[in-house]
Amino acid sequence: MTDIDFMRRAIELASRAEAEGEVPIGAVLCVGELVVESWNRKESQHDATAHAEMLAIAEASRRLGRWRLSDATLYVTKEPCVMCAGALIAARIGRVVYGAPDPKGGADGGAFDILRSPKTNHRPEVRAGVLEAESSEQLVAFFRGRREGNREAPR
């Protein structure tokens, strides 16, 4: 499968998140033959750290029995936030592929530049903008709906 194929799957997972009342962000983490799929679950788990990336890293580490994931590629529909970028660095993720930029909170140059910072002990290879239009539109439509009152914000 290609980067596009995995990003398409991440977008499908983001739709699942939205259907569950979550911000529509999906992630697919690949390590060899292992493929872990996740989506945002902050609201359902009542956990501020339950981002798609964090859940995928935790599940892959649990299933592999190791925390170092230098042979992994993470596909995610939105530029990782600061927390997720820290986890990607800590887990030594080898490669990160994402769709939509996040100018307000992204950590790959959107609002911060953590993933490529020379000050960190690990810098994953990053490919930005894969299926950017689709990923961005999914988020824009979701938040537009929230502003217009079409979706009740979880409490």
C-alpha positions as CSV (number, residue, x, y, z in Angstrom):
1,M,0.0,0.0,0.0
2,T,1.1,3.6,-0.6
3,D,1.1,6.7,1.5
4,I,-2.2,7.7,-0.3
5,D,-3.8,4.4,0.6
6,F,-2.9,4.7,4.3
7,M,-4.1,8.3,4.3
8,R,-7.4,7.4,2.8
9,R,-7.8,4.9,5.6
10,A,-6.9,7.5,8.2
11,I,-9.6,9.8,6.7
12,E,-12.2,7.0,7.0
13,L,-11.1,6.6,10.7
14,A,-11.6,10.4,11.1
15,S,-15.1,10.0,9.9
16,R,-15.6,7.3,12.5
17,A,-14.4,9.7,15.2
18,E,-16.9,12.3,14.0
19,A,-19.7,9.8,14.1
20,E,-18.8,9.2,17.7
21,G,-18.9,13.0,18.5
22,E,-15.1,13.4,18.4
23,V,-13.0,15.9,16.4
24,P,-12.5,14.0,13.1
25,I,-8.8,13.0,13.3
26,G,-7.7,9.5,12.3
27,A,-4.4,7.7,12.4
28,V,-2.8,4.6,11.0
29,L,0.5,3.4,12.4
30,C,2.5,0.8,10.4
31,V,5.4,-1.3,11.7
32,G,6.3,-4.1,9.3
33,E,3.2,-6.2,9.0
34,L,1.5,-4.7,12.0
35,V,-1.1,-2.0,11.2
36,V,-2.7,-0.2,14.1
37,E,-5.7,2.1,13.5
38,S,-7.0,4.8,15.8
39,W,-9.1,7.9,15.9
40,N,-9.6,10.7,18.5
41,R,-11.4,9.5,21.6
42,K,-10.9,12.5,23.9
43,E,-14.6,12.9,24.6
44,S,-15.6,9.2,25.0
45,Q,-12.6,8.4,27.2
46,H,-12.8,11.7,29.1
47,D,-9.0,11.9,28.5
48,A,-7.3,15.0,27.1
49,T,-4.4,12.7,25.9
50,A,-6.6,10.4,23.9
51,H,-5.6,11.8,20.5
52,A,-5.4,9.4,17.5
53,E,-1.6,9.5,17.4
54,M,-1.2,8.8,21.1
55,L,-3.6,5.9,21.1
56,A,-1.9,4.4,18.0
57,I,1.5,4.6,19.5
58,A,0.4,3.0,22.8
59,E,-1.4,0.2,21.0
60,A,1.6,-0.6,18.7
61,S,4.0,-0.5,21.6
62,R,1.8,-2.8,23.6
63,R,1.4,-5.3,20.8
64,L,5.1,-5.3,19.8
65,G,6.3,-5.3,23.4
66,R,8.6,-2.3,22.9
67,W,8.5,1.4,23.0
68,R,11.1,2.2,20.3
69,L,9.2,2.4,17.0
70,S,12.0,3.6,14.8
71,D,10.8,1.3,12.0
72,A,7.2,2.8,12.1
73,T,5.4,5.2,9.9
74,L,2.5,7.1,11.3
75,Y,-0.2,8.5,9.0
76,V,-2.5,11.1,10.5
77,T,-5.1,13.4,9.0
78,K,-3.9,16.6,10.8
79,E,-0.5,18.0,11.6
80,P,0.4,16.6,15.1
81,C,0.0,18.9,18.1
82,V,2.8,19.6,20.6
83,M,1.8,16.7,22.8
84,C,1.7,14.2,20.0
85,A,4.9,15.5,18.5
86,G,6.6,14.9,21.8
87,A,5.2,11.3,21.9
88,L,6.4,10.7,18.3
89,I,9.9,11.9,19.2
90,A,9.9,9.9,22.5
91,A,8.8,6.7,20.6
92,R,11.4,7.3,18.0
93,I,8.8,7.1,15.2
94,G,10.8,6.8,11.9
95,R,8.4,8.6,9.6
96,V,5.3,10.8,9.9
97,V,2.9,11.5,7.1
98,Y,0.0,14.0,7.6
99,G,-2.7,15.7,5.6
100,A,-4.0,19.0,6.9
101,P,-1.8,21.7,8.3
102,D,-2.7,23.2,11.7
103,P,-1.6,26.8,11.9
104,K,-3.0,27.3,15.4
105,G,-1.5,24.2,17.1
106,G,0.6,22.2,14.8
107,A,4.1,21.1,15.8
108,D,5.6,20.7,12.3
109,G,5.9,24.4,11.6
110,G,2.1,25.2,11.9
111,A,2.4,27.0,15.3
112,F,5.5,25.3,16.6
113,D,8.5,23.6,15.0
114,I,9.1,20.6,17.2
115,L,9.2,17.6,14.8
116,R,12.1,19.1,12.8
117,S,13.9,20.9,15.6
118,P,17.6,20.3,15.8
119,K,17.3,20.6,19.6
120,T,15.5,17.2,20.0
121,N,17.2,13.9,20.3
122,H,15.2,12.4,17.4
123,R,13.8,13.9,14.2
124,P,11.4,11.7,12.2
125,E,11.2,12.0,8.5
126,V,8.1,14.1,7.7
127,R,5.9,14.2,4.7
128,A,3.2,16.9,4.9
129,G,0.2,17.6,2.7
130,V,-0.8,14.1,1.6
131,L,-4.5,14.3,0.8
132,E,-4.4,17.8,2.3
133,A,-7.6,19.0,0.6
134,E,-9.7,16.0,1.8
135,S,-8.2,16.1,5.4
136,S,-8.7,19.9,5.6
137,E,-12.3,19.9,4.3
138,Q,-13.3,17.2,6.8
139,L,-12.0,19.4,9.7
140,V,-13.4,22.6,8.2
141,A,-16.9,21.1,7.7
142,F,-16.9,19.7,11.3
143,F,-16.0,23.0,12.9
144,R,-18.3,24.9,10.7
145,G,-21.1,22.6,11.8
146,R,-20.2,23.2,15.4
147,R,-20.2,27.0,15.0
148,E,-23.6,26.8,13.2
149,G,-25.1,24.7,16.0
150,N,-25.5,21.6,13.8
151,R,-23.5,19.5,16.2
152,E,-23.8,19.7,19.9
153,A,-20.4,20.1,21.5
154,P,-19.6,17.2,23.9
155,R,-19.4,18.2,27.5
